[in-house]
Amino acid sequence: MPTMKAFSSHRFALPLPPGHRFPMDKYRRLQDRVFEHAAAWGIEVLPADEVGEDALRRTHDGDYVARMLCGEAVEDDVRRIGFPWTPELIARSRCSAGATLAALRAAVRGDGVAANLAGGTHHAGIDRGGGYCVFNDSVIAIRELRTEGLIQRALVVDLDVHQGDGTAELCADDPDTFTFSMHGARNYPARKPDSDWDVALPDGCGDADYLAQLAAALDVLADRARPDALLYVAGADPFAGDRLGRLGLSKGGLAERDRLVFDFARRNGLPMSVSMAGGYAENIDDIVDIHLETIRQAAGLASQVSSMAAGAGRSGTVSLASS
């Protein structure tokens, strides 16, 4: 029986112009490789639904949502986002947000952990997109689950190499969402609004320094955030071979990064969603390798939770902390 749900929005492909630098094919390749391992790792790959307009408006400015949905994006919208406006862009963006929403809902309702095979669109702010992000999937998911009464306090652990400026902006006045971003100090975006906790790293930061700073933050993050649920934005772009990254992590270092975050969730009993976020290595297979390892570890944690739940039987529910 599968133990982890992974939600996909890949059925919507973007018609990008020739030479566009966004590696859109990474999503197809990741989905194909997850399917290869799905039976062995206990993963069920599911199509995500498009998130509803009401959910978009609970997070983003109504005029911005209307422009995006109705094809009235202005030149500044398109420039910020970095993609031409097309109906496929909006369908995919809504579906990607729906995937994170579905993953967080599944995790909170008892699965413990679930994944979005895309997502991590953390540059979308109140009334704007940015950096290949149209709608902010993490914040949409948090606000929808609050509306459903499933969570109150949420923690976003954003380990993309670029600061989650849109998430920080959207949650600046939200005392029940704690935003943590660990990113390159000299990287995009130029203006970085304050997260609840930002760790800005120097160019070239490698495995040892990165992991030491992450471990130190995770040691105290649960007490500072007091969350009911965790959203992990697992960018592949801190990789040393990333064209837009400027940091120096190895694939092994990124795997250890994931292990630290999953262990943090397990120790603190936090249901969690995982989204893939950025990755721009010259060799797309490097990006896919990094994302696939994140999914492998997530599935391993889900399997532990499932085993503990089966063993608990008579005593009721099991949290991640039990595993």
C-alpha positions in Angstrom: 0.0 0.0 0.0 1.3 3.5 -0.8 2.2 5.5 2.2 2.9 9.0 0.7 0.9 11.1 -1.7 2.8 13.2 -4.2 0.7 15.7 -6.2 1.5 16.6 -9.7 0.6 19.6 -12.0 2.7 18.4 -14.9 -0.3 17.9 -17.2 -0.2 21.6 -17.8 3.0 22.4 -19.9 4.0 26.0 -20.5 4.6 27.1 -24.1 7.9 29.0 -23.5 9.7 30.8 -26.3 12.9 29.2 -27.7 16.0 29.8 -25.5 14.0 30.6 -22.3 16.3 29.9 -19.4 13.7 28.3 -17.1 14.3 24.4 -17.1 10.6 23.5 -17.5 11.5 19.9 -18.5 12.7 19.2 -14.9 9.1 18.6 -13.9 8.5 15.9 -16.5 11.8 14.2 -15.7 11.1 14.3 -12.0 7.6 12.8 -12.4 9.0 10.1 -14.6 11.6 9.1 -12.0 9.2 9.2 -9.2 6.9 6.8 -11.1 9.9 4.5 -11.6 10.4 4.3 -7.8 6.8 4.7 -6.7 6.1 1.1 -5.9 9.4 0.5 -4.1 9.2 3.7 -2.1 5.4 3.6 -1.4 4.4 6.7 -3.3 1.0 7.4 -4.9 1.3 10.1 -7.6 -2.0 12.0 -7.9 -3.1 14.9 -10.3 -3.7 18.1 -8.4 -6.8 20.1 -8.7 -6.7 23.8 -9.6 -7.1 26.0 -6.5 -10.3 28.0 -6.5 -10.6 31.7 -7.1 -11.8 32.4 -3.5 -8.6 30.8 -2.3 -6.5 33.0 -4.5 -8.3 36.1 -3.2 -7.8 35.1 0.4 -4.0 35.5 -0.3 -3.6 37.9 -3.1 -5.0 41.3 -4.0 -8.3 41.0 -5.9 -7.3 43.2 -8.8 -4.1 41.2 -9.3 -6.0 37.9 -9.3 -8.5 39.3 -11.8 -5.7 40.5 -14.1 -4.1 37.1 -14.0 -7.3 35.1 -14.5 -8.8 37.3 -17.2 -5.6 37.7 -19.4 -5.2 41.3 -18.6 -1.7 41.1 -17.2 0.2 44.4 -17.8 3.8 44.6 -19.0 5.1 45.0 -15.4 3.3 41.8 -14.4 4.9 39.8 -17.2 8.4 41.4 -16.6 8.3 40.5 -12.9 7.1 37.0 -13.4 9.4 36.1 -16.3 6.9 34.1 -18.3 4.6 35.3 -21.0 1.0 35.3 -20.0 -0.9 32.3 -21.4 -4.0 30.4 -20.3 -1.6 27.4 -19.7 0.4 29.6 -17.3 -2.6 30.3 -15.2 -3.9 26.8 -15.2 -0.5 25.4 -14.2 -0.1 28.0 -11.5 -3.5 27.3 -10.0 -2.8 23.6 -10.2 0.6 23.9 -8.5 -1.0 25.9 -5.7 -3.6 23.2 -5.5 -0.9 20.6 -5.2 0.6 22.2 -2.1 -2.9 22.7 -0.6 -3.7 19.0 -1.2 -0.3 17.9 0.2 -0.7 20.0 3.4 -4.3 18.8 3.8 -3.3 15.2 3.4 -0.4 15.6 5.9 -2.6 17.2 8.5 -5.4 14.8 8.1 -3.2 11.9 9.1 -0.6 11.1 6.4 2.1 13.0 8.3 3.9 14.1 5.1 3.0 14.6 1.5 4.6 16.3 -1.4 4.1 18.7 -4.4 6.3 17.7 -7.3 6.5 21.4 -8.2 5.5 24.4 -6.2 7.6 26.6 -3.9 6.4 29.7 -5.6 7.6 32.0 -2.9 8.3 35.2 -4.9 4.5 35.9 -5.5 3.5 38.7 -3.1 0.3 40.6 -2.3 -0.4 42.2 -5.6 2.4 40.9 -7.8 4.1 37.9 -9.1 7.9 37.6 -9.5 10.8 35.2 -10.2 8.7 32.6 -12.2 6.0 32.7 -9.5 2.4 33.7 -10.2 0.5 32.7 -7.0 2.1 31.9 -3.6 1.3 28.2 -3.0 2.5 28.0 0.6 0.5 30.9 1.9 -2.6 29.8 -0.1 -2.4 26.4 1.6 -1.9 27.8 5.1 -4.9 30.2 4.7 -7.2 27.5 3.2 -6.4 25.0 6.0 -7.1 27.7 8.6 -10.5 28.4 6.9 -11.2 24.7 7.1 -10.2 24.6 10.8 -7.4 22.1 10.3 -4.5 24.3 11.5 -3.9 27.5 13.3 -0.2 28.2 13.5 2.1 27.3 10.6 5.9 27.3 10.0 7.5 27.9 6.5 11.0 26.6 6.3 12.3 28.0 3.0 15.6 26.6 1.9 15.6 27.8 -1.7 18.7 29.8 -2.5 16.6 32.9 -3.1 14.9 34.6 -0.2 11.1 34.0 -0.1 10.2 37.7 -0.4 6.6 37.1 -1.4 6.0 34.8 1.5 7.6 37.3 3.9 5.5 40.1 2.5 2.2 38.2 2.7 2.8 37.0 6.2 4.3 40.2 7.7 1.2 40.9 9.7 0.2 37.3 10.3 1.2 36.4 13.9 0.2 32.8 13.3 2.6 32.1 10.4 6.4 32.0 11.1 8.6 32.4 8.1 12.2 31.1 8.1 14.3 31.7 5.0 18.0 30.6 4.6 19.3 32.0 1.3 22.2 33.7 -0.5 22.8 37.2 0.8 23.8 38.6 -2.6 21.2 36.8 -4.7 17.7 37.7 -6.1 15.6 39.5 -5.0 17.4 42.8 -4.6 14.9 43.9 -2.0 14.3 41.4 0.7 11.5 42.2 3.1 12.0 40.7 6.5 11.0 37.2 7.2 10.4 36.3 10.9 13.9 34.9 10.7 16.4 35.3 7.8 19.7 33.6 7.6 21.7 35.3 4.8 24.7 33.3 3.5 27.8 34.5 1.7 28.7 33.5 -1.8 30.3 30.1 -2.0 29.0 28.9 1.3 29.6 25.1 1.4 28.2 22.0 3.1 29.8 22.4 6.5 28.9 26.0 7.2 25.5 25.7 5.7 24.6 22.6 7.6 25.9 23.9 10.9 23.8 27.1 10.6 20.7 25.1 9.6 21.1 22.7 12.5 21.5 25.6 14.9 18.4 27.3 13.7 16.3 24.1 13.8 17.4 23.5 17.4 15.3 26.5 18.5 12.9 27.0 15.6 10.0 25.0 17.1 10.1 27.0 20.3 10.1 30.2 18.4 7.4 29.3 15.9 5.1 26.9 18.0 3.6 25.5 14.8 0.8 23.0 14.1 2.2 22.3 10.7 5.4 22.7 8.6 5.7 23.7 5.0 9.2 22.8 3.6 10.3 24.7 0.5 13.2 22.5 -0.7 15.0 24.3 -3.5 17.6 22.5 -5.5 19.4 25.7 -6.3 21.9 25.9 -3.3 23.8 23.3 -5.4 27.3 24.3 -6.4 26.5 23.6 -10.1 23.4 25.9 -10.1 23.6 28.8 -12.7 21.6 31.1 -10.4 22.7 29.9 -7.0 26.1 31.3 -5.9 26.3 28.8 -3.1 28.5 25.7 -3.0 26.5 22.7 -1.6 27.1 19.2 -3.0 24.3 16.8 -3.7 25.4 15.0 -0.5 25.1 18.2 1.5 21.7 18.9 0.1 20.6 15.4 1.1 21.8 16.0 4.6 19.9 19.3 4.6 16.8 17.4 3.8 17.5 14.9 6.5 17.8 17.6 9.1 14.5 19.1 8.2 12.7 15.8 8.1 14.2 14.9 11.5 13.0 18.2 12.8 9.5 17.5 11.7 9.6 14.0 13.2 11.0 15.1 16.6 8.4 17.8 16.9 5.4 15.8 15.7 4.7 18.2 12.8 2.7 17.2 9.8 4.4 18.6 6.7 4.1 19.4 3.0 7.2 19.5 0.8 7.5 21.5 -2.4 10.4 21.5 -4.8 11.0 25.2 -5.6 14.0 26.4 -7.7 16.7 24.6 -9.5 18.8 25.9 -12.5 21.8 23.7 -12.9 23.3 23.4 -16.4 22.5 19.7 -16.4 18.8 19.2 -15.7 19.5 15.7 -14.4 21.4 17.3 -11.5 18.3 19.2 -10.5 16.1 16.1 -10.8 18.6 14.1 -8.7 18.4 16.6 -5.9 14.5 16.8 -6.0 14.3 13.0 -6.2 16.3 12.6 -3.1 14.0 15.0 -1.3 11.0 12.9 -2.4 12.8 9.7 -1.4 13.4 11.0 2.2 9.9 12.3 2.4 8.5 8.9 1.4 10.8 7.2 4.0 9.4 9.4 6.8 5.8 8.7 5.6 6.6 5.0 5.7 7.7 5.3 9.3 4.5 7.2 10.3 2.4 4.5 8.5 4.2 1.7 10.3 3.8 3.4 13.7 0.1 4.0 13.0 -0.5 0.4 12.1 1.3 -0.7 15.2 -0.6 1.7 17.4 -3.9 0.3 16.4 -5.6 0.0 19.8 -4.1 3.3 21.2 -5.4 5.6 18.5 -3.6 8.2 16.4 0.1 8.6 15.9 2.0 11.8 15.3 5.4 12.2 13.6 7.0 12.4 17.0 6.0 8.8 17.6 8.2 7.6 14.8 
